[in-house]
Amino acid sequence: MSEPTRYSAAPIELPLNLDRGPAPIEGCPGCAELSAVRGRAEAVGDWTTVSDCNVFLRRHPEGH
């Protein structure tokens, strides 16, 4: 059995990924709306909604 660590380890620093995410399909109103919602969410720092929109945009092309 190993001894437990008696000191705190240094925090792990992860890179901040600020890529734009998936691009909307030209001429698709659903993609355009998701892109608009994502843009408004980015403007106010709502990163949960930005992430959700990115997921929906990645899945949405299956319906095209």
N, C-alpha and C positions, 0 to 999 in steps of 0.2 A: 504494500500500500504506500502511496506517496504522501508526502506532507502537504497540507493545504498552503496556498500562498498567503503570506501574512502582510502583504503590501499590495497596494493597488497598482495595476499595470497601466502603462501609458495608453491613452485612448487611441483607437484606430481612426485615422483620418481617411475618409472616402472622398473621391473627387466629385465635385458638383457637376452633374451632367445637364448642360443647358442646351442640348440640341433641340431643334425645332419640333422633332417628332415627324410622324407620317404626313405626307402632303395630300390634300384633298384631290379627288378626281375631278377634272375639268367638266363642268356642265351638270354635276350632280347636286341637287338642292340639299340632300341629306349631308353630304360632305361639307358643303358650304356652311350649313348651320353649325355643324360640329366644330369647324374651324373658327367660326365667329365666336362661339361660346368659349373655346379654348383661348382665343385672343383676349376676350374680356377677363377671363380668369387669370391669365398671366399679368394683366395690367394691375390687378388688385392683390397679386401674390397668393391666389388660391391654388396651390400646387396640387391638391387632391383632385380638383375638377380638371386641371390641365392633364393630369395623369389619366383620369377616366376618359376624357375626350380622345387622348392618344390611343387608348385601348379600343374605343369604339371606332375610331378611324381605321385602325389596323384590321378590325374584323369586318367593317362595313363593305369593303370591296368584294367580299364573297357574294354580295347581293347584286353586283353589277352584271 
